[in-house]
Amino acid sequence: MKKKIIHFFKQETVLCAAWVLAVVSMFFVHPDLEYISYIDFRTLAILFCLMGVMAGLQKTGVFQWVAQALLGRVRKAWQLIIILVLLCFFSSMLVTNDVALITFVPFTFIILDMIGNEAKKRLVIPIVVLQTIAANLGSMLTPIGNPQNLYLYGKAGISLGAFVLLMLPYTLVSLFIIIIWSLIQAKAYNIPITVSFNGETKLSGKTVQMAGYGILFALNLLTVARVVPYGLTMGITFVGLLLIDKSALFRVDYSLLLTFVGFFVFIGNMGRLPAFYHILQQMVSGNELFAGVVVSQVISNVPAALLLSGFTDNFNPLIIGVNIGGLGTLIASMASLISYKLIVREESKIKGAYFWYFTLANICFLGVLFAFASFY
């Protein structure tokens, strides 16, 4: 029994940490009906739906098929790294950073498995870390790129064009840094790319199944863009997965959803402590950029945006701050937890090495972008 508990803590480190923080915070703010308002049900619903659809699609072999087609054009490590990283960067602008990582990090594991164990051992950490950074930075260009942008876009009352122009310089600088870092990593891990296929990969899913998953995925993207209510999408997706392949529902990462709930409870309780709010009020006024970056490191950039927006009318630097503030600590952006969870599930032995590489890379990117924002 003891070994099982220790194994669970090792396997679900982030989940356990989230709920330890949540439980400790309950001693300061006793549970009441307001706890329900802490939970971002929309985020949880979209995550659930996307993980279910992606699990179903993966079973059909569509990712393996795409991987084979992609790898047929790749001969060098730098090509592989650039393609996988920029897929996250550009797709996150339209489908959010969460969706980009849920889609392309498992896709990366499939590709690296095809290349071989040696290549996977050398490349999996730098590629997934860069994908996570790319998703967090690419998503900052548009209001639909991430949850904090959606909220602050409405709060600030600015036009779509003004928002994009505000974030465009930071997006371009980010793209430049990402490409440079990717090329450096490719040179450091300059290994031959050899793909071993056991015959041509075929799609195992029927045409009706593929069409069904495509419709569900499109519906989820419309929900991300707030075109379709998340409750309706969750109901349709749940029923759709039952009809198409109910086993996909059992492959949803429910521990990830519980991790989010734990952090929501902790963040909600901290926001109800008067001393905490007083500190925020002193920090924010005239220091929106710095406050956005710092607070994001502790409670992540989505709740940081929610909390800090109540203490300023100067939203532009706050938008910039919480976006680049998604870099840094592992919890600075909730999307980063997705990659971490996927890494732990795929290669639990390297989670320590992943954490340190992730932290180093994020600090470097954050330092450059914060310096740029301070002097731009």
SULTACOR-V760862 format. One record per pair of residues at least 4 apart in sequence whose C-alpha atoms are under 6 Angstrom apart, sorted by the first residue. I is the first residue (numbers start at 1). J is the second residue. D is the distance in whole Angstrom. If there is no record, write none. Layout:
{{I/J/D} {I/J/D}}
//
This chain:
{{7/11/6} {8/12/6} {9/13/5} {15/259/5} {18/259/6} {18/262/5} {18/263/5} {19/23/6} {19/262/5} {21/266/6} {22/262/6} {22/265/6} {22/266/4} {25/266/6} {26/30/5} {29/269/6} {38/264/6} {38/268/5} {39/264/6} {41/45/6} {42/230/6} {47/51/6} {50/54/6} {51/55/6} {51/252/6} {52/248/6} {52/249/6} {52/252/5} {54/58/6} {55/248/5} {56/248/5} {58/63/6} {60/203/6} {60/204/5} {60/205/4} {61/203/5} {61/204/6} {62/203/6} {63/67/6} {65/201/6} {67/71/6} {67/111/6} {75/193/6} {76/193/6} {77/186/6} {78/183/6} {78/186/5} {82/86/6} {85/131/5} {87/91/6} {88/92/6} {88/100/5} {88/131/6} {88/134/6} {88/135/5} {89/134/5} {89/135/5} {89/138/4} {90/138/6} {92/96/4} {92/97/5} {92/100/5} {92/135/5} {92/138/6} {92/139/5} {92/145/6} {93/138/6} {93/139/4} {93/142/6} {93/145/5} {94/145/6} {95/99/6} {96/139/6} {96/145/4} {96/146/5} {97/135/5} {97/136/6} {97/139/6} {98/335/5} {99/103/6} {100/104/6} {101/105/5} {112/120/5} {114/195/6} {115/194/6} {115/195/5} {117/121/6} {119/123/6} {120/124/5} {123/127/6} {125/354/6} {129/358/6} {130/134/6} {134/138/6} {135/139/6} {139/145/4} {139/146/6} {140/145/6} {140/323/6} {141/164/6} {141/167/5} {142/164/6} {143/149/5} {143/150/5} {144/150/6} {144/225/6} {148/302/5} {148/305/6} {149/153/6} {152/156/6} {164/168/6} {178/182/6} {186/190/6} {205/209/6} {213/217/6} {222/227/5} {222/228/6} {223/227/5} {223/228/5} {223/230/6} {230/234/6} {233/237/6} {234/238/6} {236/240/6} {237/241/6} {241/245/5} {241/246/5} {242/246/4} {263/267/6} {264/268/6} {280/284/6} {284/288/5} {284/291/6} {287/291/6} {288/292/6} {288/317/6} {288/318/5} {289/317/5} {289/318/5} {289/321/4} {291/295/6} {292/318/6} {292/321/4} {292/322/5} {293/321/5} {293/322/6} {293/325/4} {295/304/6} {296/300/4} {296/301/4} {296/304/5} {296/325/5} {296/332/5} {297/329/6} {297/332/4} {300/331/5} {300/332/4} {300/333/5} {301/305/6} {301/322/5} {301/326/6} {301/332/6} {301/333/6} {304/308/6} {305/309/6} {317/321/6} {321/325/6} {326/332/5} {326/333/5} {327/362/5} {327/366/6} {328/362/5} {328/363/5} {337/341/6} {343/347/6} {344/348/4} {344/351/6} {354/358/6} {358/362/6} {362/366/6} {363/367/6} {366/370/6} {372/376/6}}
//
